[in-house]
């Protein structure tokens, strides 16, 4: 697969200004690294079905990473999690102040849609990519999940409600990553729905794994504060560590079975990611 990391570093947001820290703040969390899980999912779908489109799809992958990074910047703000560390580095509000951190997040959010609007695809493809990211990241997606998460801190929810919370907050953007790849390569609606549904459950697994790692890893290992979910509706708080492990094991096995029914080219390009993430809660 093409080098997404190099593409990102060559295409950071840039604006001419006399503001001494604005450009640095926009780039800081993008350059801090991270799993790049969402862009890798999108690019894997494209590589499986239309490898000649992978270079063009890098723009859409960068839009996804920019949008995800905005969400992390805002998630770390004092009004939300008030976190001092993200991706192993000091969070933006601790480095540049809360106001510039908010604005940097705002800028990356809107830059994501600017990238998609200018992406080298047909107009109908660009519009559909914008719609998918907006729907899954906005009013009825990630933002809704964040609102539920904050509103019900210290108010225990039932399992179905916790699943709804994290389906919105985490899973929909992961599912959108796969669906955006299907749009770029023009897959039929049935396959789009299948991959989107797989992405939703993969996102739930991703979240329960994060909850488990929060309870079992040090801050240095995780690259962000850990053991800070006691007041939140995490799977570990609801089910206990052993219960959350069992939930993750069951979901991982279901996903593995569904993955085995994918087209051979898609299995081939996604196999490494699946092996890395399906059992990461077990320390593998």
C-alpha positions as a printed Julia matrix, in Angstrom:
284×3 Matrix{Float64}:
   0.0     0.0     0.0
   1.13    3.56   -0.63
   2.75    5.46    2.22
  -0.1     7.34    3.89
   2.18    8.77    6.56
   4.4    10.42    3.97
   1.37   11.74    2.09
   0.03   13.27    5.32
   3.32   14.98    6.1
   3.5    16.39    2.56
  -0.07   17.7     2.68
  -0.51   19.3     6.08
  -2.95   22.22    6.3
  -1.16   25.43    5.37
  -2.16   29.08    5.48
  -0.13   32.27    5.23
  -0.55   34.23    8.45
   1.42   36.28   10.93
  -0.14   34.27   13.8
   2.92   32.67   15.44
   1.31   29.38   16.51
  -1.72   28.77   14.3
  -0.09   26.54   11.68
   1.87   24.65   14.3
  -1.3    23.97   16.29
  -3.12   22.67   13.19
  -0.36   20.19   12.43
   0.66   19.11   15.93
  -1.82   16.3    16.57
  -1.73   15.1    12.96
   2.04   14.74   13.25
   1.81   13.03   16.65
   1.0     9.79   14.9
  -1.69    7.39   16.03
  -3.0     4.11   14.64
  -4.22    5.64   11.33
  -6.87    2.91   11.57
  -9.64    4.73    9.71
  -7.6     5.83    6.69
  -6.07    2.37    6.47
  -9.53    0.8     6.32
 -10.58    3.11    3.49
  -7.38    2.55    1.53
  -7.6    -1.21    2.01
 -11.04   -1.35    0.37
  -9.76    0.7    -2.55
  -6.62   -1.41   -2.93
  -8.69   -4.61   -2.93
 -11.01   -3.59   -5.77
  -9.4    -0.72   -7.72
  -5.67   -0.47   -6.87
  -5.15    2.19   -9.54
  -7.38    4.52   -7.48
  -5.34    4.23   -4.28
  -3.26    7.36   -5.02
  -6.42    9.42   -5.54
  -8.02    7.89   -2.43
  -5.22    9.27   -0.25
  -7.05   12.6    -0.21
 -10.18   10.98    1.23
  -8.06    9.05    3.73
  -6.44   12.31    4.85
  -9.88   13.88    5.26
 -10.87   11.01    7.56
  -7.72   11.37    9.65
  -8.19   15.15    9.89
 -11.78   14.71   11.05
 -10.83   12.04   13.58
  -7.99   14.21   14.89
 -10.37   17.16   15.37
 -12.58   14.88   17.48
  -9.63   13.9    19.69
  -8.58   17.53   20.19
 -12.09   18.46   21.33
 -12.48   15.28   23.4
  -9.39   16.27   25.4
 -10.6    19.81   26.2
 -11.2    20.9    29.81
 -14.97   20.98   29.18
 -14.85   17.3    28.19
 -12.15   14.89   29.42
  -9.55   17.54   30.39
  -6.76   15.21   29.32
  -3.09   16.24   29.48
  -1.77   13.63   27.02
  -2.76   12.33   23.58
  -0.79   10.1    21.22
   2.09   10.29   23.66
   2.31   14.09   23.52
   0.91   17.02   25.45
  -2.62   17.9    24.36
  -3.2    21.08   22.39
  -4.97   23.03   25.13
  -2.05   22.42   27.5
   0.42   23.68   24.86
  -1.42   26.53   23.16
  -4.33   27.35   25.45
  -7.95   26.27   25.27
  -9.1    28.84   22.73
  -6.54   27.93   20.08
  -7.13   24.22   20.71
 -10.86   24.71   20.03
 -10.1    26.65   16.87
  -7.56   24.08   15.67
 -10.2    21.38   16.08
 -12.74   23.52   14.24
 -10.24   24.09   11.44
  -9.44   20.38   11.0
 -13.15   19.55   10.98
 -13.91   21.93    8.13
 -10.63   21.14    6.33
 -11.76   17.51    6.09
 -14.77   18.57    4.0
 -12.65   20.96    1.94
 -10.38   18.02    1.08
 -13.32   15.87    0.04
 -14.83   18.69   -2.03
 -11.55   18.95   -3.97
 -10.8    15.21   -4.15
  -9.99   13.85   -7.66
 -13.27   11.99   -8.16
 -16.5    12.55  -10.07
 -18.89   15.09   -8.56
 -21.38   12.43   -7.43
 -18.64   10.49   -5.66
 -17.39   13.61   -3.87
 -20.92   14.48   -2.72
 -21.5    10.96   -1.41
 -18.2    10.94    0.49
 -19.11   14.26    2.1
 -22.55   12.93    3.03
 -21.16    9.77    4.63
 -18.61   11.63    6.74
 -21.13   14.28    7.8
 -23.85   11.79    8.75
 -21.57    9.48   10.7
 -19.45   12.18   12.3
 -22.09   14.79   13.06
 -25.6    15.31   14.39
 -26.67   11.65   14.5
 -23.25   10.08   14.81
 -20.04   10.83   16.68
 -21.24   14.13   18.15
 -24.4    12.47   19.47
 -22.31    9.75   21.08
 -20.07   12.32   22.74
 -23.12   14.19   24.04
 -24.58   11.0    25.55
 -21.21   10.11   27.06
 -20.87   13.47   28.81
 -24.52   13.74   29.87
 -24.56   10.37   31.61
 -21.26   10.47   33.47
 -21.93    9.14   36.99
 -25.31    7.82   35.76
 -24.97    4.11   34.98
 -26.61    2.99   31.74
 -27.85   -0.42   30.65
 -25.83   -2.49   28.19
 -28.05   -1.62   25.2
 -27.64    2.08   26.01
 -23.86    1.75   26.36
 -23.78    0.01   23.01
 -25.83    2.84   21.47
 -23.47    5.4    23.01
 -20.37    3.79   21.55
 -22.03    2.83   18.28
 -22.38    6.56   17.73
 -19.25    7.89   19.41
 -16.74    5.4    17.98
 -18.23    2.83   15.63
 -19.95    5.01   13.04
 -16.77    6.75   11.94
 -15.02    3.38   11.57
 -17.96    2.06    9.55
 -17.9     5.25    7.47
 -14.25    4.61    6.63
 -15.12    1.29    5.03
 -18.2     2.68    3.29
 -16.26    5.61    1.84
 -13.87    3.08    0.3
 -16.8     1.25   -1.28
 -18.08    4.5    -2.79
 -14.71    5.31   -4.34
 -14.54    1.92   -6.08
 -18.26    1.79   -6.92
 -19.31   -1.37   -5.07
 -22.93   -2.44   -5.26
 -25.32   -1.39   -2.44
 -25.43   -4.87   -0.87
 -21.66   -4.91   -0.35
 -21.73   -1.33    0.91
 -24.29   -2.31    3.56
 -22.35   -5.43    4.47
 -19.1    -3.56    5.01
 -20.82   -0.75    6.89
 -22.45   -3.23    9.27
 -19.13   -5.0     9.75
 -17.57   -1.61   10.53
 -20.18   -0.86   13.19
 -19.4    -4.07   15.07
 -15.67   -3.6    14.49
 -16.04   -0.15   16.05
 -17.8    -1.61   19.1
 -14.96   -4.1    19.48
 -12.45   -1.27   19.1
 -14.19    0.61   21.93
 -14.46   -2.28   24.37
 -10.79   -3.0    23.71
  -9.94    0.63   24.51
 -11.92    0.31   27.74
  -9.99   -2.85   28.65
  -6.65   -1.22   27.85
  -7.64    1.84   29.91
  -8.07   -0.5    32.88
  -4.91   -2.54   32.32
  -2.25   -0.34   30.67
  -0.07    2.4    32.06
  -0.23    5.94   30.7
   3.13    5.41   29.02
   1.95    2.26   27.26
  -1.29    3.83   26.05
   0.11    7.24   25.12
  -2.81    8.91   26.91
  -4.22    8.99   30.45
  -5.51    5.65   31.69
  -7.59    4.44   34.64
  -9.84    7.49   34.24
 -13.08    5.82   33.1
 -14.54    5.12   36.54
 -17.2     7.83   36.14
 -17.98    6.93   32.53
 -20.21    4.33   30.94
 -17.42    2.09   29.73
 -17.84   -1.62   29.08
 -15.44   -2.38   31.94
 -17.44   -0.26   34.4
 -20.66   -1.96   33.32
 -19.48   -5.56   32.91
 -16.29   -5.71   34.98
 -12.92   -6.54   33.45
 -13.65  -10.25   32.98
 -17.1    -9.53   31.57
 -15.68   -6.97   29.14
 -13.03   -9.48   28.04
 -15.74  -12.05   27.39
 -17.81   -9.51   25.45
 -14.76   -8.64   23.34
 -13.88  -12.31   22.74
 -17.41  -13.09   21.53
 -17.56  -10.05   19.25
 -14.08  -10.76   17.86
 -15.06  -14.33   17.0
 -18.24  -13.17   15.24
 -16.25  -10.64   13.25
 -13.66  -13.24   12.31
 -16.4   -15.49   10.91
 -17.9   -12.64    8.89
 -14.47  -11.58    7.68
 -13.91  -15.1     6.36
 -16.86  -14.62    3.98
 -15.43  -11.47    2.37
 -14.13  -11.5    -1.2
 -10.59  -12.95   -1.38
  -8.97   -9.64   -2.5
 -10.54   -7.8     0.45
  -9.5   -10.49    2.91
  -5.97  -10.32    1.58
  -5.51   -6.57    2.09
  -7.37   -6.41    5.4
  -5.88   -9.53    6.95
  -3.0    -7.73    8.63
  -5.27   -5.14   10.23
  -7.72   -7.78   11.4
  -4.98   -9.93   12.93
  -3.6    -6.89   14.71
  -6.87   -5.53   16.09
  -9.33   -8.38   16.58
  -7.47   -9.71   19.61
  -5.55   -6.66   20.83
  -7.51   -6.79   24.12
  -5.7   -10.07   24.79
  -2.32   -8.41   24.39
  -1.64  -10.05   21.0
